[in-house]
């Protein structure tokens, strides 16, 4: 074939009268009154080819082509007839009259056509992913992903960060998700682990004096999957020395603002900031969607003062979610009661204010005066509805937070746009019922809040951390923290987690030893690249922004992985399958 001279989208009116060569796939073929119309598709879009019988050889070749054949066409660019333009295409005002047609590759009838793939079963699409990826919408996601990566790299390069690759074979470490293990042939019975994060390596780079590091890192976690989670995914991994938490947040915010501007042409507003406590109390979530209406309310004092029901009087907390300009039917109200119970609430009290007054599900315990007090406490206006859940504080807030989101979804009240948020001061520890011990809420290298260090030994669940998350429209995009860099403080954290000195030495000795040779103050963050692109593209799942993803069961239908291996391969690494 002659070398391609133009991509499809580049063949525009400026080229009328010129000869071009285009190449790609036959997207669609139509016969109209002796004319053959071919929509040729490449990475940039479509261009129309129109063949007439007068050019017998070219016409015969195009008569043979079918959908998804790969062809190269050299032809004359001409204007489309008046009224036949397609304004949705970059090449929509021209067509190509073929002078030479070369069929480069024939194609069997595919199991589905790319243009129709939206309505095809996902397992079939993943099995034939190379066909699925021919969809313009999916291709657009990867073009966006490329823009995002270019903007990320440009930002970090301009701010003095070094791009450093860290190992993909490391040792298994505790305090995280399950590792993917890799047996060692040269050390039978011992294993590498694929990295869940480059966490330890990037801290060691700070000890080495690299000062500012970033990496587009592939990481692996053997955990249950869902729409926004895959067993292998990509992080934008970052670490910095000699910077305060506020300076780190400012720099990462600037990076995201540059990414959105260069990738989407969008100027996002400055990020809001709130503590974990404020997020939980205001929204019942540590990743609140700020687009879904006003915060929740603490009505504990009002409920105790005006509701005589002993069950509510004994409840440690009562919270409220106000649904503005909402007059639900009794059926809808019953639905909200069931929704609250489905989220774990023991019950739900509703109060509806209309032009006729107040009505409630708790009429047996609320007289008119009590209703008026509660309505005033919640600042109810005419046509507003108040939902009250009582019980333990954070479980009650979580129920109300889900109700707030569901109401916004049902009533289409979620605002358009991008609402970023920094959430800070997460708890340092959590209690694991399964393990019956303290575990790290973030990871064991997270710096505690300086005001709470004395609580590590006496009241560890009250210790705040210097950890922070970026949240976008209710989705966590990144987690980070300042790191512990003093060996004594790190040892104190390991002790609180129940790790004895011998176990600490075995699993983390290399890091502790490194800190003894001069470690700078440092901190960092890791962004989920796939999740970021998913949100920016408006995609429904991570599988739409990962070229070759796994299913919800961790299966790759294209490669049929995971798959058995031979007995000889198992013998080489000293492994026997236990059935």
HUFENHU-V864754 format. One line per field, one symbol per residue. ss: DSSP state (h for helix, s for strand, l for the rest). phi: phi as a letter, one per 30 degrees, with the letter a starting at -180 (. if undefined). Layout:
# HUFENHU-V864754
ss: ???
phi: ???
This chain:
# HUFENHU-V864754
ss: lllllllhhhllhhhlllssssssssssssssllssssssssllsssssssllllhhhhhhhhhlllllssssssssssllllllllllllllssssssssssssllllllllhhhhhhllhhhhhhlhhhhlllhhhhhhhhhhhhhhhhhhhhhhhlllssllllllsllllllllllssslllllllssslllllhhhhhhhhhllllssssssssslllllsllsllsssssssssslllhhhhhhhhhhhhhhhhhhhhlllllllsssshhhhhhhhlllllllllllllsslhhhhhhhlllhhhhhllsssssssllllllhhhhhhhhhhhhhllllllssssssllsssslllllllhhhhhhhhhhlllllllssssssslhhhhhhhhhhhhhhhhhhlllllllllsssssllslssssllllsssslllllslslhhhllhhhhlhhhlsslssssssllssssssssslllhhhhhhhhhhllllhhhhhhhhhhhhhhhllllllssssssshhhhhhhhhllllhhhlllllllllllsllllslllllhhhhhhlllllll
phi: .dddcbdedddbedcejccbbcblcddabbcbhicccbcccbdckcbccbccedcedddddddddbeidcbbbcacdbddeejcdbddcdcdcbbccdcabbddadbddddadedcdecceddddddceddedddeddedddddedddddddddddddcidcdbdcdccbcdbdiaddddcbdcddbeicbdbdddadedddddddddjdibbbadcdbbbcbdcaecbbdbaccccbbbchbdedddddddddddddddddcciccddeddbadeddddddbiadbdcddcjdddbccedddddbcdeeddddddabbbbccdhbcddddddddddddddddjddabccbccbdckcbadcedccdddddddddddchdcdicbccbbblddddddddddddeddddddchcdddjcccaccbhdedbbccddchadbddcadcddddedcdddedcbddcddcccabccbhicdcabaadcdbceddddddddddicdedddddcbedddddddcjcddaaaabcddddddedddiddadddbcdbdcddciccddchcdbdbdddddddcicbdcc
